[in-house]
Amino acid sequence: MTAPPPFTQRFSSTPRGARLARHLALSQLAEWGIPYDSETAEAIAVIVAELAANAVTHGRVPGRDFELRLALVTGSVRVEVTDTHAERPPTPRGVPTPAPLAEGGRGLVLVDALADRWEVVDRDPPGKTVRAEVDVPRWLAVTRSQVPSGAYELL
């Protein structure tokens, strides 16, 4: 039994690119057998939305895209958002709590609350990848099903 290949897509560093990343992530999860309305899909949708928004807002380098990568790894879904800006966000232990009336600063707080694990890793050439994993409840295995669309099914 092998896991399906990862989903990788580059998006323009614009709000429209960030929205498209979220929508395509949900479509990919559904193709892998993780329903749109599941807690796992909802958590991943928020994580992708926040990381993509951060890539567009804080990691944007004019003329450069950001990349979304989703992968099924044993027991979880891994989300990676890569941009080409070398400045690193706070680490999981260093995420500041925003002021109650602050207009921003909640993206990584949400990622920290929804992801089972996350980290920031350097990328060469300059840039960074924020990687988050969300565990899939009652995960047994990922197999190719006999579904006509060729979808993967969680058992």
Buried (B, 14 or more C-beta within 10 A) or exposed (E): EEBBEEBEBEBBBEEEBBBBBBEBBBEBBBBBBBEEEBEBBBBBBBBBBBBBBBBBEEBBBEEBBBBBBBBBEEEBBBBBBBBBBEEBBEEBEEBEEBEEEEEEEBBBBBBBEBBEEBEBEEBEEEBBBBBBBBEBEEBEEBBEBEEEEEBBBBE
